Amino acid sequence: MLVKNRKDEYSLIYKFTRDPNICLIGIIKKYDIPALITDARDQSSYNYVDVTFPTYNATQLRDILEYRVEQAFYPNALSDVVIPLCASLAAQRNGDARYVLDLLSTAADLCEEEDRTTVIRRCKTR
């Protein structure tokens, strides 16, 4: 928003980068911020460092889920196949940690709606 919605004569990025007590940290997924900064005044003061985080693999996603399950679920609330299945599905879909957490949350919600106490793998029949 700081880059795309420039309405005043001097952008907020320009103003912020002139203050020695301010540090801007932008976490983005889709945009190439340096390419969007077209004003020469902004470019001269905006020194960026590009840090790329690799996607998670199935093992890492499984570790994330296991930690979350310990925090959020009762013991034995999940069958043994649920975490590996969710981790595998999310790893196939670009290793997105939010997606794996959403999968598990949705499974838990469905379990609760069906008045069950254990989240299980269930195949749909056609």
Secondary structure, 3 states (H helix, E strand, C coil): CCCCCCCCCCCHHHHHHHCCCCCCCCCCCCCCHHHHCCCHHHHHHCCCCCCCCCCCCHHHHHHHHHHHHHHHCCCCCECCCHHHHHHHHHHHCCCCHHHHHHHHHHHHHHHHHCCCCCECCCCCCC
